[in-house]
Amino acid sequence: MPEQKSFVAAEIGLHARAAAVFVRAVTDTGLPVTIRKPDGPPVDARSLLEVMTEDFGHGCEVLLEVAVDALQGNQSVSAANSALLGLSAVLEGTESR
């Protein structure tokens, strides 16, 4: 399963605008990405409500994952890994959107 560890850089965590930017970036990948705390259950990263409901605060460590069996058509593990790196950059504020 492709996964990427990341940290939430937004001062208020993944709430409101920061969550919307992240969810839009996830949706743009076309992949079924989940996000979770290392000790928590995964939530659908394409769902603004699910992302905002979790307590992903400033500095929070998260894991982004894509289930290999969920990849469809021409989606590959390497493409999923690349997408997760890009999403990590969004969370960490190193990619301008």
Summary of the structure (lengths in Angstrom):
residues: 97
radius of gyration: 12.1
end to end distance: 26.9
largest distance: 37.8
contacts: 280
relative contact order: 0.29
helix: 39%
strand: 18%
